[in-house]
Amino acid sequence: MEEIDIKELISLFWSKKVEIILITLVLAIVGCIYSFTMVTPKYKASTTLVLAKISDASTTNSITQSDITINSKLVATYSELVKSKSVLREVLNNLQMESLTEESLRKNIKVSSVKDTEIIKIEVENENAETAAAIANAVAEVFSIKVADIYNINNVYVVDQAEIAEVPSNVNHIKDLAIFTAIGLVLGFAEVLIIKLLDNKIRTAQDVEKETELLVLASIPKNIDTHKRRLS
C-alpha cells in the first residue's frame, strides 16, 4: 500500500476540503430529517417500590435483620413476577385500552432493582405520555396485590408514583445532529483517503521517484501553445 506522510495527508485533505464539507453537510441534513420526521417520540414513566417490613400482627413494628434478608432474596423474584402473565392480564383488564396487548405491554416494561437496596423500579415506555404513566401505576398496584395473594405478606409499598413525562425519552435533536455530522466528517475524510490510495497515476516528479526509486534529474515542461504553432 502506498505510504503517505503527515504533511502530504494534511495537504491532501485541505485540497479536498470543499468535498469533505459537502459530504458533512449532506449527512447533517439527513440527520435533521431523521431526527425531526422519522423518529417516533416515546415517553417513559417510572414508579419505585420498596420491600419493607413483612406485616405480622404477632411481631413488633421494628424492622429486623430477618426481614431485610428475606426481602433481599425476594427482589429478584418480584422483578420477574412484575412481568408475569397474571399481572399483565389484570393490568390490561383494569386499563381497558384496546391499543395494548399482553406482548406489547411486556415488551415495553422494564423492571430493575437498585443495587444493594430493596427498591424495585418499574419503567414503562409508550408513544403516549399519559398512557405510559397509567400503565406504570397500574402495574405497581396490581403487583402489590398479587404479592399479598401469593405470599400472604404485605411488604411491597409504592415510594414514588409514575408521573406524566413532558419530553420524549428517545428524541434528542442535538445528539442526532452531532452523530450524523461526525459520520459525515469520517466518510468525507475516508473517501478522499481511499481515492488517494487507489490512485496509481503518475502526475509529478515525486510520483516518478516513488515508483522507480530513482532521482529525477530534469523535467520537460509541456507548452501546448508552442506545440500547436509547430504543427501549423
N, C-alpha and C positions, 0 to 999 in steps of 0.2 A: 504494500500500500504506500502511496506517495506520502512523504513526510512534509509537514507544513510547520514552519517556525511561528512563534507567537506574533512577531511583528507582521508577518505575511498574513496571518489569520485575522488580526485586527484590521489590517488594510483591506482584506477581502470583505469582511463584514461591513466596514464603513462604505465601501464602494457599492454595496448592495443594500444600503440602509433603507432606501425607498421601498424596495421589495419586501424587506422584513417588516417595515412599518405597516404596509398594506395588508400583509397576512395577519398581523396582530390585530389591526382594526376590524378585519373581516371576522375573526374569531370573537372579538369583543362584541360585535353586533349580534353574532349568533348567540352569545351568552346572554345578552339582553333579551332577545326574542325568547330564548328558552326559559329564562327566569320569570319573565312577566306574563308569558302566554301559555307555556307548555307545562308548567309545574302546577299540579292541583293542590291548593292550600289545605293543609291538615292541622288540626288543633289537638293539643294534648291537655288532659286534665288528670290530676292525680290526687289520691287520698291515702292517708297513712293510718295504719292500725298498730296498736301496741298490745302485746300479750302481757297482761297484768296479773295480779294475784288471782289464783283459782278460787272461785267462790265456794265456800263451805261453811255452813252455819255452825259447825262444831269447832271451827278454828278461830283464832284471833284475827284481827284486822291487819296485822303486820304482814309484810312480805317475807317469806322465809327463803333460805337457800335452796330448799327443795322445790319451791315454786319456780325460782329462776332456772334451775337445772331442767325441770320438766318443760318450761316454756321454750328454752333454747333448743331443745330437741324437737319441739313441735313446729318451729319456724319453717323448716324445710317441708314438712308435711302439709302445713297450712298453705304454703306457697303453691303447691300442686293442687290442693283442694279448691283454691280460688277459681281455677280454670276447668274444674270438673264439669261433666255434663249436667249433673243435678243442679249445680249452682247457676250455670249459664242458662239452662232452660227456664229456671224460675225467674231469672232476671228478664229474659225475653217476655215471659208471661206477664210480669209486672209492668214493663215499659210499654208493651203493645205497639211496638214500632215495626211496621211492615218492611222497612228497608233493611232491618237487621236479620241476620241468620246466625245460627249457632257457630258455624265455621268462621264467618267474618268477625264475629264477636271474639272468639278465641284467638284469632289471628291478630287482632288489634289491642289485645290486653297483655300488658307486661307486668309480671309480678317479680319483685326483688326484695331481698331482706337487707337492711342496713347492717354493714359489717360490725360484728361484736356487739350488736344490740338485739333487742326483742321487738324491733319495729319492722313491719311489713309495708312496703309501698306498692300500691296498685295504680298503674298508669294506663290510661286509655287514649287511643288516638282515633280521631274521626274527622270527616270533612266538615262537620258542623260542630262549632264550639259548645253549644248548649247540649247537644246530644252526647258529646264526649264527657261532659261533667255529670250529666244524668246517669250515664252508664256506670261511671266510676263510683258514684254514691250508691247506686242500686246494687252493684256487685258487693260493696263493703257491707251493706245492710243484710243482704241475703246470706253472705258468707258468715257473718256473725251469728245469725240464727241457725245456720247449718251446723256450725261448730258445736253450739249448745245441744242440738238434737243428737249429733253423732257421739260426742264425747261426754255429754251430760255435765259440762262445765261451762261457766261463763267467764272466760278470761280474755276475750277479744273486745277492745274498745277503740272507737274511732278517735284519733287525735286531731286530724285536720280533714274536713270535708273538701271535696273537689270543688273548685271554682271555675267559672267560665273564662277561658283564655281570651285575651284581647288580640293577640297576634298569632299567626300560624307558626308552627314549630319547624316546618320544613322549608320555609321561604326566607332566603337571605340574599337579597339582590346584590349587595356589595361583595359578598363572598363568591357568588356565582360569577360576577363580572371579573373579579380578580383571578379566579381559576381559569376561565376561558382566555383571559388576556395572557396569563402565564403560558398556557398551552400554545397560544398564537406565537409568542416570542420563541418558544422552544422549536416549534415547527418551522418558523422563519429561519432561524439560525441553522437548523438541521438541513433544510432544503438547500441553502447556499453551500453548506459544507459538503453535502453529498454530491451536488453537481460539480463542485471543485474537484473532489476526489475521483469522480468518474471521467473527468475531462482529461484526455491524454493528448490533446493537440499541442503542438509546439508553436508558441507565439513570440517568445522573446529569446534573447541570447542566454538568459538564465535558464530557460527551459532546455536549451541545447546542452548546456553544461551539465544539468542534472541528469539528462538522459544518456549522454555519451561519456560523462566524467572527463571531458576534455576541455581545455581552455579555449575560449573564443578569442582569436587574435584581432579580427576585424569583421565589420559588417557592411553590406552594401545597401544603402537606402534605396527605397523604391520611389521613383519620381514618375508619377503617372503622366503628367503633362509633357515631360521630355520624351517619354516613351511614345506618346501619341504623335508628337511632331516628327519623330524619326520615321515612323511608319508612313506618315503622309508625304 
